[in-house]
Amino acid sequence: MDEEPGESRQKPPAHPPRRQKVHRLGMALFIAYVAMYVGFMGLVLVWPSALSWRPVAGVNLAILSGLGLIVAAIVLAVVFMLAGTTEDDHAV
């Protein structure tokens, strides 16, 4: 607490700009995944017979779209992880 008279300590911003950017990216990726999931659930609700269609190697659309959602979640998580990591995070 070696402050000179007349100096005032300023508080750091509540959310630094980088953190806000990462937060917005996370929300955008979440909304993208929710849109994919809602699309899948809409297909199940509106046209359930389409899920029995076998477009690739005898695997039905229900399995392919379910696996697609899992892969999409992993890809979005990796994108978020890479975008939210800085060089400072790797310093020990």
TORKOL-4160 file (C-alpha; in steps of 0.2 Angstrom, whole numbers, padded with zeros to 4 digits, m for minus):
92
<pt num="1" X="0000" Y="0000" Z="0000"/>
<pt num="2" X="0014" Y="0012" Z="m0005"/>
<pt num="3" X="0002" Y="0025" Z="m0013"/>
<pt num="4" X="0007" Y="0043" Z="m0016"/>
<pt num="5" X="m0005" Y="0055" Z="m0009"/>
<pt num="6" X="m0018" Y="0060" Z="m0023"/>
<pt num="7" X="m0016" Y="0043" Z="m0032"/>
<pt num="8" X="m0031" Y="0032" Z="m0033"/>
<pt num="9" X="m0030" Y="0014" Z="m0037"/>
<pt num="10" X="m0042" Y="0010" Z="m0052"/>
<pt num="11" X="m0051" Y="m0007" Z="m0051"/>
<pt num="12" X="m0048" Y="m0018" Z="m0066"/>
<pt num="13" X="m0063" Y="m0020" Z="m0078"/>
<pt num="14" X="m0076" Y="m0033" Z="m0072"/>
<pt num="15" X="m0074" Y="m0043" Z="m0088"/>
<pt num="16" X="m0058" Y="m0039" Z="m0098"/>
<pt num="17" X="m0061" Y="m0038" Z="m0117"/>
<pt num="18" X="m0053" Y="m0055" Z="m0121"/>
<pt num="19" X="m0064" Y="m0063" Z="m0109"/>
<pt num="20" X="m0079" Y="m0055" Z="m0116"/>
<pt num="21" X="m0074" Y="m0061" Z="m0134"/>
<pt num="22" X="m0072" Y="m0079" Z="m0128"/>
<pt num="23" X="m0089" Y="m0078" Z="m0119"/>
<pt num="24" X="m0097" Y="m0072" Z="m0135"/>
<pt num="25" X="m0089" Y="m0086" Z="m0145"/>
<pt num="26" X="m0095" Y="m0099" Z="m0132"/>
<pt num="27" X="m0112" Y="m0092" Z="m0133"/>
<pt num="28" X="m0112" Y="m0092" Z="m0152"/>
<pt num="29" X="m0106" Y="m0110" Z="m0152"/>
<pt num="30" X="m0119" Y="m0116" Z="m0139"/>
<pt num="31" X="m0133" Y="m0108" Z="m0150"/>
<pt num="32" X="m0126" Y="m0116" Z="m0165"/>
<pt num="33" X="m0126" Y="m0133" Z="m0157"/>
<pt num="34" X="m0144" Y="m0130" Z="m0150"/>
<pt num="35" X="m0150" Y="m0126" Z="m0168"/>
<pt num="36" X="m0142" Y="m0142" Z="m0174"/>
<pt num="37" X="m0151" Y="m0152" Z="m0160"/>
<pt num="38" X="m0167" Y="m0143" Z="m0162"/>
<pt num="39" X="m0166" Y="m0148" Z="m0181"/>
<pt num="40" X="m0163" Y="m0166" Z="m0176"/>
<pt num="41" X="m0178" Y="m0166" Z="m0164"/>
<pt num="42" X="m0189" Y="m0157" Z="m0177"/>
<pt num="43" X="m0185" Y="m0171" Z="m0189"/>
<pt num="44" X="m0190" Y="m0184" Z="m0176"/>
<pt num="45" X="m0206" Y="m0175" Z="m0173"/>
<pt num="46" X="m0211" Y="m0170" Z="m0190"/>
<pt num="47" X="m0205" Y="m0184" Z="m0201"/>
<pt num="48" X="m0200" Y="m0199" Z="m0190"/>
<pt num="49" X="m0201" Y="m0211" Z="m0205"/>
<pt num="50" X="m0186" Y="m0202" Z="m0213"/>
<pt num="51" X="m0175" Y="m0209" Z="m0199"/>
<pt num="52" X="m0176" Y="m0226" Z="m0206"/>
<pt num="53" X="m0168" Y="m0221" Z="m0222"/>
<pt num="54" X="m0151" Y="m0229" Z="m0225"/>
<pt num="55" X="m0140" Y="m0217" Z="m0235"/>
<pt num="56" X="m0123" Y="m0223" Z="m0231"/>
<pt num="57" X="m0117" Y="m0241" Z="m0229"/>
<pt num="58" X="m0133" Y="m0248" Z="m0223"/>
<pt num="59" X="m0133" Y="m0236" Z="m0207"/>
<pt num="60" X="m0149" Y="m0227" Z="m0204"/>
<pt num="61" X="m0151" Y="m0208" Z="m0203"/>
<pt num="62" X="m0155" Y="m0209" Z="m0185"/>
<pt num="63" X="m0138" Y="m0216" Z="m0181"/>
<pt num="64" X="m0129" Y="m0205" Z="m0193"/>
<pt num="65" X="m0137" Y="m0189" Z="m0186"/>
<pt num="66" X="m0135" Y="m0194" Z="m0168"/>
<pt num="67" X="m0116" Y="m0198" Z="m0172"/>
<pt num="68" X="m0116" Y="m0181" Z="m0181"/>
<pt num="69" X="m0122" Y="m0172" Z="m0166"/>
<pt num="70" X="m0109" Y="m0180" Z="m0155"/>
<pt num="71" X="m0095" Y="m0176" Z="m0167"/>
<pt num="72" X="m0101" Y="m0158" Z="m0169"/>
<pt num="73" X="m0101" Y="m0156" Z="m0150"/>
<pt num="74" X="m0083" Y="m0162" Z="m0150"/>
<pt num="75" X="m0078" Y="m0151" Z="m0164"/>
<pt num="76" X="m0086" Y="m0135" Z="m0156"/>
<pt num="77" X="m0078" Y="m0139" Z="m0140"/>
<pt num="78" X="m0061" Y="m0140" Z="m0148"/>
<pt num="79" X="m0064" Y="m0124" Z="m0157"/>
<pt num="80" X="m0069" Y="m0115" Z="m0141"/>
<pt num="81" X="m0054" Y="m0123" Z="m0132"/>
<pt num="82" X="m0042" Y="m0116" Z="m0145"/>
<pt num="83" X="m0050" Y="m0099" Z="m0147"/>
<pt num="84" X="m0050" Y="m0097" Z="m0128"/>
<pt num="85" X="m0032" Y="m0102" Z="m0125"/>
<pt num="86" X="m0018" Y="m0089" Z="m0126"/>
<pt num="87" X="0001" Y="m0090" Z="m0125"/>
<pt num="88" X="0000" Y="m0084" Z="m0107"/>
<pt num="89" X="m0010" Y="m0099" Z="m0102"/>
<pt num="90" X="0004" Y="m0111" Z="m0107"/>
<pt num="91" X="0017" Y="m0101" Z="m0097"/>
<pt num="92" X="0022" Y="m0110" Z="m0081"/>
